[in-house]
Amino acid sequence: MKKDEIIRFCNSLGLDTLGFIKCREFTELKDFFYERKEKGLENEFEEKDVLKRINPFNYMEEGKTIISIAFPYLHDVNYFDNGFSVYTRGTDYHRVVKSYLSKVCEFIEGIGGKALAFVDSNFLPERHIAYLAGIGFIGKNNLIITKKYGSYVFLGEIITDLEIETNERNYKEIQNFKECGNCELCYKACPSKAINPYKKNSNICVSYLTQKKDLDDKHMKLLKGRVFGCDSCQNSCPYNEKIEFSKIEEFYPHDFMNKENSIQLINASTKEFKDSFFKTSCGWRGKNVLKRNALIKINNDKGDISIVKTDSPYLKDYVDRLLNSNKI
């Protein structure tokens, strides 16, 4: 069977958490996406056309099956708290995951199928797909939580024209959070209360705020030393206590990403940035946003940002705002 062949090939690459669902329109998400749009909960990273978000046939008209694959990224090392989420420490996951998916696509093409790979830069509802495919469950923290690796996984998808046997989970069970039970530790840990028992608002998630181009003063205070990403809800989750670690070498943290590096980041030239931070999973956001967040971190740690010299009007504005807020 082609399904068994694909699973064996993925296993040979070290990928052991994958599932298959029928390629179809996810009409069950339509009302949810429209409600988010009406409530102003969408952000600039989301596809605005709801009908595109629920229709994978926009990518492959003859698609029959979607394969969801989890890529564990947490290694068995001591992650130094420098303000960077642990997912950012290794080589850019967009490139790493795409390279693995490309190999799987080549294999599928070799057994007579057509295949397209996707990682992050698309409008597929990847967590929904992963849940349906049995990769894991969606927790109260809105993350996919796998049995083997907890929530420390990236997701990738492949659409193929091969008809493959599937065993899709019931999407109606997602919001029951039955695996979480009465646990609300992630709600208590969330620094901005973006997740809570009543409402989820990704627009005030601190991880999102570290990626946002422009920050209000009140949002700068929420960062509290975070330079990119936020692991608070993951750190508090019981499902992340006893997990297996990643064997994907590319996700092992770079030395410069596992030490205090705010000053290095702020002083980095364009070339130095491209040779270091740009190669990580947060480099895509550009050096000025990362430098801004490093400024906020240094200021939060009671460091002296008045000595920071910059030719960037964007960064100078944040230096001035931070210095003014210190006087209040």
VEXKOL-629584 format. One line per 4 residues: their letters; for each residue x, y, z of N, C-alpha, C, O. Coordinates in steps of 0.05 Angstrom, whole numbers, m for minus. Example, Ala and Ser with C-alpha at 12.3 -4.5 7.8 and 13.67 -1.06 7.14 Angstrom:
2
as	264,m114,156,246,m90,156,264,m66,156,285,m66,169  257,m45,142,273,m21,143,258,1,157,268,23,161
//
This chain:
328
mkkd	17,m24,0,0,0,0,17,25,0,38,26,13  9,45,m15,24,70,m17,27,84,10,47,97,16  6,82,26,6,95,53,29,84,69,44,99,81  32,57,70,53,45,85,80,52,74,99,56,89
eiir	82,54,48,108,62,36,116,90,44,139,95,50  97,108,44,102,136,52,110,138,81,129,152,88  96,123,98,103,123,127,131,112,131,146,124,146  138,90,118,165,79,121,186,98,111,207,101,124
fcns	181,112,89,200,131,79,204,154,99,226,163,105  182,165,109,184,186,129,199,177,154,215,192,165  193,153,163,207,142,186,237,140,181,254,145,199  245,134,156,273,132,149,287,160,151,311,161,154
lgld	271,181,149,282,208,152,281,218,181,290,240,187  271,201,198,268,208,226,242,221,233,239,233,255  223,220,215,197,233,219,177,211,227,170,194,210  168,211,252,152,189,261,124,197,270,108,181,281
tlgf	117,223,266,91,233,274,77,245,250,82,269,244  61,230,236,47,239,212,20,226,210,14,206,222  3,239,194,m24,228,190,m35,237,163,m23,254,150  m58,226,155,m69,230,129,m99,237,132,m114,225,147
ikcr	m108,258,117,m136,264,115,m144,268,86,m127,273,69  m170,266,81,m180,271,54,m176,300,47,m182,318,64  m168,306,23,m166,334,14,m195,343,8,m208,333,m10  m203,363,22,m231,373,20,m232,402,29,m213,412,41
efte	m255,415,23,m259,441,34,m267,439,64,m283,422,71  m255,455,80,m260,454,109,m283,474,116,m279,494,129  m306,466,106,m330,484,109,m337,488,138,m350,508,145  m328,470,156,m335,473,184,m321,497,197,m328,505,219
lkdf	m301,508,183,m286,531,194,m296,557,184,m288,578,193  m314,557,164,m324,581,152,m335,601,172,m327,625,172  m354,593,188,m367,611,207,m346,621,227,m347,645,235  m327,604,236,m307,612,255,m289,634,244,m284,654,257
fyer	m281,631,219,m264,651,206,m279,678,202,m268,699,206  m304,675,193,m320,700,189,m325,714,215,m325,739,216  m329,699,237,m333,712,263,m308,727,272,m310,749,283  m284,715,267,m259,728,275,m256,754,259,m247,774,269
kekg	m264,752,233,m262,776,216,m280,798,226,m271,821,229  m305,791,233,m324,811,243,m316,823,269,m321,847,274  m302,808,286,m293,818,312,m266,831,311,m256,840,332  m254,833,287,m229,847,284,m206,831,297,m186,843,306
lene	m208,805,297,m187,789,309,m166,779,290,m146,766,298  m169,785,264,m149,777,244,m124,795,247,m127,818,257  m101,785,239,m77,802,239,m65,801,211,m75,788,193  m44,817,208,m33,821,181,m20,796,169,m14,795,145
feek	m15,775,185,m3,751,175,m24,731,164,m16,710,154  m49,738,167,m70,719,159,m81,726,132,m83,749,124  m89,705,117,m103,709,91,m130,721,97,m145,710,114  m137,742,83,m162,756,88,m187,743,75,m209,746,84
dvlk	m182,728,53,m203,714,39,m210,688,53,m195,668,50  m232,687,67,m240,663,82,m243,639,64,m235,617,71  m255,643,40,m259,621,22,m233,608,13,m233,584,7  m212,624,11,m186,613,4,m175,596,27,m162,575,23
rinp	m180,605,52,m169,592,75,m180,564,79,m167,547,92  m204,559,69,m216,533,74,m215,515,50,m225,492,51  m202,524,29,m202,508,4,m174,501,m6,m162,517,m21  m164,477,1,m138,469,m9,m136,464,m39,m114,461,m50
fnym	m160,462,m52,m159,457,m81,m149,481,m96,m143,480,m120  m146,504,m82,m133,527,m95,m104,521,m101,m93,533,m119  m93,502,m87,m65,495,m91,m62,472,m111,m44,471,m128  m80,452,m109,m80,429,m127,m108,420,m132,m121,408,m115
eegk	m118,426,m156,m145,419,m163,m151,389,m161,m173,381,m154  m131,373,m168,m134,344,m168,m126,331,m142,m123,307,m140  m123,348,m120,m114,337,m94,m134,317,m83,m158,321,m84  m124,295,m72,m140,274,m61,m135,271,m31,m153,264,m15
tiis	m110,275,m23,m102,270,5,m83,292,15,m67,302,0  m86,299,40,m67,317,53,m52,302,75,m64,288,91  m26,303,74,m9,291,94,1,312,113,13,332,104  m3,308,139,7,326,159,30,313,173,28,290,181
iafp	52,328,177,76,317,189,86,336,211,87,361,207  92,325,234,103,341,256,133,339,257,144,317,253  146,361,262,176,363,263,184,373,291,182,397,296  193,355,308,200,363,336,226,380,335,244,375,320
ylhd	226,401,352,249,419,351,264,422,378,286,433,378  252,412,400,265,416,426,287,395,430,282,371,428  312,404,435,334,386,440,340,384,470,331,400,486  355,363,477,362,358,504,386,375,512,408,364,517
vnyf	381,401,514,403,420,522,391,440,542,366,442,544  408,454,555,399,475,573,396,501,557,415,513,548  371,509,554,365,533,538,368,558,556,352,562,574  388,574,550,393,598,565,371,618,560,363,622,537
dngf	361,630,581,338,649,578,349,677,568,358,693,584  348,681,542,358,706,531,336,722,517,341,741,503  311,714,521,288,728,509,279,716,483,258,725,472  293,697,472,285,684,448,270,658,454,280,641,469
svyt	247,654,442,233,628,445,251,606,435,267,609,417  248,582,448,266,560,441,263,551,412,281,539,400  240,557,400,236,549,372,254,564,352,258,556,330  264,587,361,280,605,343,309,598,344,325,609,328
rgtd	318,580,361,347,578,367,363,564,345,387,570,342  351,546,330,365,531,310,362,544,282,355,567,280  368,529,262,366,539,234,337,543,227,320,528,235  332,563,211,305,571,203,288,547,195,294,532,176
yhrv	267,543,211,250,519,206,236,519,179,230,498,168  231,543,168,219,544,141,236,528,121,226,513,105  262,533,122,280,520,104,284,490,111,284,473,93  286,485,137,291,457,145,267,439,139,270,418,127
vksy	244,448,147,220,432,142,215,429,112,208,407,103  219,450,97,215,448,68,234,428,55,227,414,36  259,427,66,278,408,54,269,379,59,272,362,42  258,373,83,248,346,89,224,340,72,221,318,61
lskv	205,360,70,181,355,55,187,351,25,174,335,11  208,365,15,215,361,m13,224,332,m18,218,321,m39  238,321,1,246,293,m2,222,274,m3,221,255,m18  202,280,14,178,263,15,163,267,m11,153,247,m22
cefi	162,291,m22,148,296,m47,162,281,m70,149,269,m87  189,281,m70,204,266,m90,197,236,m89,195,222,m109  194,226,m64,188,198,m61,160,192,m72,156,172,m85  141,210,m66,113,206,m75,112,206,m106,98,191,m118
egig	127,225,m117,128,226,m146,141,201,m158,134,192,m180  160,189,m143,173,165,m152,155,140,m151,160,121,m165  133,142,m136,114,119,m135,88,126,m150,67,113,m147  91,147,m167,69,152,m186,49,174,m179,28,177,m191
gkal	56,190,m158,38,211,m150,48,239,m156,71,243,m163  30,258,m153,38,286,m154,37,297,m126,20,289,m110  55,315,m119,56,325,m91,66,354,m90,84,362,m104  54,369,m71,62,397,m66,66,399,m36,50,390,m20
afvd	88,413,m28,95,416,1,89,444,10,91,463,m5  81,446,36,75,472,48,86,474,77,84,455,92  97,497,83,105,502,110,101,531,116,115,549,106  81,537,133,77,563,144,67,584,124,47,597,128
snfl	82,588,102,75,610,83,53,601,64,57,601,40  30,595,75,7,588,60,m18,593,77,m15,602,99  m41,588,66,m65,594,81,m80,569,90,m104,570,96  m66,546,90,m79,522,100,m83,523,130,m65,533,144
perh	m105,514,141,m109,513,170,m94,490,182,m106,469,188  m68,493,186,m51,470,191,m56,457,218,m53,432,220  m63,472,239,m69,458,264,m94,442,263,m96,421,274  m114,453,249,m139,438,244,m134,412,229,m144,391,236
iayl	m117,414,208,m110,391,192,m95,371,210,m101,347,208  m76,380,226,m61,362,243,m78,348,263,m74,324,268  m98,362,274,m116,350,293,m132,327,279,m134,305,289  m144,334,256,m160,314,241,m143,290,233,m153,267,233
agig	m117,294,228,m100,273,219,m89,256,242,m75,236,238  m95,264,267,m86,249,290,m58,255,299,m46,239,314  m47,277,290,m20,286,298,m20,291,329,m1,285,343  m41,303,338,m44,309,366,m71,323,371,m88,322,353
figk	m74,335,394,m98,350,400,m92,379,402,m69,387,408  m112,396,399,m109,425,403,m115,431,432,m138,427,441  m96,442,446,m99,448,474,m112,475,479,m118,489,460  m117,481,504,m129,507,511,m111,530,504,m119,553,502
nnli	m85,523,500,m66,544,492,m65,548,462,m49,564,451  m84,534,448,m87,537,419,m65,524,403,m62,529,379  m48,508,416,m26,495,402,m32,465,398,m47,453,413  m21,453,377,m22,424,374,m3,412,394,20,419,397
itkk	m14,392,409,1,378,429,3,349,422,m18,335,421  27,339,416,31,312,408,38,294,433,47,304,453  32,269,430,38,250,452,67,248,457,76,246,481  84,247,437,112,241,440,129,266,445,148,265,461
ygsy	122,289,432,139,313,434,125,337,447,136,359,447  102,333,458,87,355,469,80,375,448,73,368,425  82,401,455,75,422,435,99,432,421,97,451,405  123,421,426,147,431,414,151,419,386,171,405,381
vflg	133,425,368,134,415,341,127,437,321,110,454,326  140,436,298,131,451,274,114,432,258,115,408,260  97,444,241,79,429,224,85,434,194,91,457,187  83,413,179,85,416,150,64,399,136,55,379,148
eiit	56,406,112,35,391,98,44,385,70,60,399,57  33,363,60,36,356,32,9,349,20,m6,333,32  2,361,m2,m22,354,m17,m14,336,m40,5,342,m55  m27,313,m43,m21,294,m64,m46,286,m79,m68,287,m67
dlei	m42,278,m104,m65,268,m119,m69,237,m115,m87,225,m127  m53,225,m97,m57,197,m91,m81,193,m73,m84,208,m54  m96,173,m78,m119,166,m61,m108,148,m39,m100,125,m44  m107,159,m15,m95,144,8,m116,140,30,m132,158,35
etne	m115,117,42,m134,111,63,m130,130,87,m108,136,95  m152,141,97,m151,160,119,m169,151,142,m187,135,139  m163,162,166,m180,157,189,m183,183,204,m170,188,225  m200,200,194,m202,228,203,m217,230,230,m238,218,234
rnyk	m206,246,248,m220,251,273,m243,270,270,m245,284,249  m262,269,288,m285,286,288,m278,314,296,m270,319,319  m281,333,278,m274,361,284,m291,373,306,m283,393,319  m315,362,310,m333,374,330,m323,370,359,m332,384,377
eiqn	m303,353,362,m292,348,389,m269,368,396,m260,369,419  m260,384,377,m237,401,381,m241,419,405,m223,421,423  m263,433,405,m267,454,426,m275,443,453,m278,458,472  m277,417,455,m283,405,481,m259,405,500,m262,403,524
fkec	m235,406,488,m210,405,504,m210,382,524,m201,386,547  m220,359,515,m223,337,534,m196,328,545,m194,318,567  m175,330,529,m148,321,538,m138,340,560,m122,332,577  m146,366,559,m137,385,579,m153,382,605,m143,389,627
gnce	m177,372,603,m194,369,627,m198,396,641,m205,416,627  m195,397,667,m200,422,682,m175,439,684,m175,460,696  m152,430,673,m127,445,675,m130,472,661,m139,474,638  m121,493,674,m120,520,662,m94,534,668,m93,558,670
lcyk	m73,518,671,m46,529,677,m37,548,655,m24,568,661  m43,542,630,m34,560,608,m48,586,609,m37,607,603  m74,586,618,m89,611,620,m75,629,641,m72,653,638  m67,617,664,m55,632,685,m27,642,678,m19,663,687
acps	m13,626,661,14,634,653,15,655,632,35,669,629  m6,658,615,m5,676,593,m2,705,603,m19,715,618  20,719,594,25,745,605,6,767,596,3,788,609  m8,763,574,m27,783,563,m56,774,565,m74,789,557
kain	m60,749,574,m87,737,575,m99,735,547,m123,738,544  m82,731,528,m91,726,500,m108,701,499,m125,698,482  m101,682,517,m117,658,520,m130,658,548,m117,664,568  m155,652,549,m170,652,574,m195,635,570,m201,627,547
pykk	m210,629,591,m234,612,588,m256,622,570,m273,607,562  m255,648,564,m277,660,549,m271,668,521,m289,668,504  m246,674,515,m239,685,489,m210,681,483,m193,682,501  m203,677,457,m175,675,448,m170,698,429,m184,700,408
nsni	m151,715,435,m145,738,418,m115,738,411,m99,747,427  m109,728,388,m81,725,379,m68,753,375,m43,754,375  m84,774,373,m73,801,369,m60,812,393,m46,833,391  m64,800,417,m50,810,440,m31,788,451,m20,791,473
cvsy	m28,766,437,m9,745,444,19,758,443,26,772,424  35,754,464,61,767,466,79,757,443,95,773,433  77,732,435,93,723,413,86,739,388,105,746,373  61,745,383,53,761,360,64,790,364,73,802,344
ltqk	63,801,388,72,828,392,102,831,386,110,852,376  117,810,391,146,811,385,151,812,355,173,819,346  131,804,339,133,803,310,121,827,297,126,833,274  105,842,312,90,865,301,109,888,295,127,894,310
kdld	104,901,273,122,923,265,121,947,283,141,959,289  97,955,291,93,978,308,80,970,334,61,956,335  92,980,356,81,974,383,73,998,398,86,1019,398  50,997,411,41,1017,430,58,1015,455,70,994,461
dkhm	59,1036,471,74,1036,496,64,1014,515,80,1001,528  38,1009,516,27,989,534,36,961,526,39,943,543  39,957,500,47,931,490,77,926,494,86,904,499  93,948,493,121,945,499,126,934,527,144,918,532
kllk	109,943,546,112,934,573,106,905,576,116,891,594  89,894,559,81,866,561,104,847,552,104,824,560  123,857,537,144,840,527,161,829,550,170,806,550  167,845,570,181,837,594,206,820,588,209,798,599
grvf	222,830,570,247,816,565,247,797,542,267,784,535  223,793,530,222,775,507,231,789,482,221,811,476  249,776,467,259,788,442,244,777,418,238,792,399  238,752,418,222,740,397,208,715,407,221,696,416
gcds	182,715,405,166,692,414,161,693,443,171,710,458  145,673,452,138,671,481,132,642,486,116,629,472  144,631,507,141,603,514,124,598,539,123,576,550  112,619,550,98,617,576,78,595,577,77,579,596
cqns	60,594,557,39,573,557,51,545,554,40,526,564  72,543,539,85,517,535,99,508,560,98,485,568  113,527,573,128,520,597,110,511,620,118,495,637  85,519,620,67,512,641,51,487,636,37,477,653
cpyn	52,476,611,35,454,603,46,427,614,68,420,608  29,412,629,37,386,639,45,366,617,61,349,622  33,369,593,40,351,571,68,355,561,78,339,546  81,377,569,109,381,561,129,373,581,153,377,578
ekie	120,360,602,139,353,624,155,328,618,179,327,623  143,308,606,157,283,600,154,277,570,136,263,562  172,288,555,171,285,526,198,275,516,218,276,529  198,265,491,222,258,478,233,282,463,218,300,455
fski	259,283,460,272,306,447,276,301,417,276,279,407  281,323,403,284,322,374,311,309,367,331,312,381  311,296,345,336,285,333,343,299,307,361,292,293  328,320,301,333,336,277,356,356,283,352,376,297
eefy	379,350,273,404,365,280,402,394,274,413,411,288  387,401,252,386,429,244,372,447,265,376,471,265  357,435,283,343,451,303,359,453,329,350,466,348  383,441,330,400,444,353,408,474,355,415,486,335
phdf	406,486,378,411,515,381,439,524,372,458,511,381  440,545,356,466,556,350,478,569,375,464,578,393  505,569,377,518,579,401,510,608,407,504,614,430  509,625,387,502,653,391,473,657,399,466,678,409
mnke	456,636,395,428,638,403,423,626,430,400,625,439  443,616,443,439,604,469,456,617,491,466,605,509  458,644,488,472,660,508,460,688,507,443,694,490  468,705,526,458,732,525,469,746,500,493,748,496
nsiq	451,755,483,460,766,457,447,792,449,448,800,425  435,806,468,420,831,461,440,852,450,434,866,430  462,856,463,482,876,454,493,868,427,496,885,409  499,843,423,508,833,397,488,839,375,495,848,353
lina	462,835,381,441,840,362,439,870,355,437,877,332  439,886,376,436,915,371,459,926,355,455,944,339  483,916,359,506,927,346,512,914,319,530,921,305  496,894,311,501,878,287,497,895,262,476,909,259
stke	516,895,244,513,908,218,495,890,201,487,868,209  488,900,178,471,885,160,484,858,153,471,837,152  510,859,147,524,834,141,525,815,165,521,791,162  531,826,188,533,809,212,506,797,219,504,774,228
fkds	484,812,214,458,802,219,451,779,199,440,758,207  458,783,174,453,762,154,469,736,159,461,714,153  493,740,171,510,717,177,503,703,203,513,681,208  484,714,218,477,702,244,447,700,247,435,679,240
ffkt	435,720,258,406,719,265,388,713,242,367,701,245  396,722,218,378,718,195,375,689,188,355,681,175  394,672,196,393,644,191,374,628,209,369,604,205  364,642,229,347,629,249,317,631,241,311,643,220
scgw	300,621,258,271,621,252,258,648,257,234,651,252  273,667,267,262,694,271,274,715,252,266,738,251  295,706,237,309,725,220,292,738,198,297,760,189  271,723,190,254,733,168,241,760,175,234,775,157
rgkn	239,766,201,225,791,209,242,815,205,232,838,206  267,812,200,285,834,194,299,845,219,289,841,241  321,858,215,338,865,237,327,888,254,331,888,279  312,906,243,302,929,259,281,921,280,282,931,302
vlkr	263,903,273,243,894,292,257,879,315,250,882,338  276,862,308,291,847,328,308,865,346,310,862,370  320,885,333,336,904,348,318,920,367,326,926,390  295,928,358,276,942,375,269,926,400,270,936,422
nali	264,900,396,257,883,418,280,879,437,276,877,461  305,878,426,328,877,443,332,902,460,339,901,483  325,925,448,326,950,463,306,949,486,313,957,508  282,940,480,262,938,501,271,919,524,266,924,547
kinn	284,897,516,294,878,536,315,891,554,314,889,578  335,905,541,356,917,557,344,938,576,352,940,599  325,953,566,312,973,583,296,959,606,297,969,628  283,937,599,269,922,620,288,911,641,280,909,665
dkgd	312,904,633,332,894,651,348,916,665,368,911,678  338,941,663,350,965,676,377,972,663,394,984,677  382,964,638,406,972,625,403,1001,614,381,1012,613  426,1013,606,426,1040,597,424,1041,566,444,1035,552
isiv	400,1047,556,397,1049,527,403,1076,516,402,1080,491  409,1096,533,415,1123,523,441,1123,508,446,1141,492  458,1102,512,484,1102,498,482,1088,471,501,1087,456  458,1078,464,454,1064,439,455,1085,416,439,1104,416
ktds	472,1081,397,474,1098,373,462,1084,349,469,1061,343  444,1098,335,431,1086,312,425,1107,291,418,1129,298  427,1100,266,420,1117,244,391,1113,235,381,1126,217  378,1093,247,351,1086,240,330,1103,254,328,1102,279
pylk	314,1119,239,293,1135,252,273,1117,267,263,1124,288  269,1093,256,250,1074,269,260,1066,297,245,1067,316  286,1059,299,297,1051,325,300,1075,343,296,1072,367  308,1098,332,312,1122,349,285,1129,362,285,1139,385
dyvd	263,1126,348,237,1132,360,232,1114,384,221,1124,404  239,1089,383,235,1071,406,254,1078,429,246,1076,452  278,1085,423,297,1094,444,285,1117,459,285,1118,483  276,1137,444,264,1161,456,240,1155,473,236,1165,495
rlln	222,1138,462,198,1131,476,204,1116,502,191,1120,523  223,1098,501,231,1083,525,243,1101,546,237,1098,569  260,1119,537,273,1138,556,252,1156,569,254,1162,593  233,1164,553,211,1182,564,194,1166,584,186,1177,605
snki	188,1141,578,172,1125,596,186,1119,622,174,1115,643  213,1119,621,229,1115,645,226,1138,665,230,1135,689  220,1161,654,219,1185,671,192,1188,685,189,1203,704  172,1172,675,145,1174,687,144,1160,714,123,1159,727
//
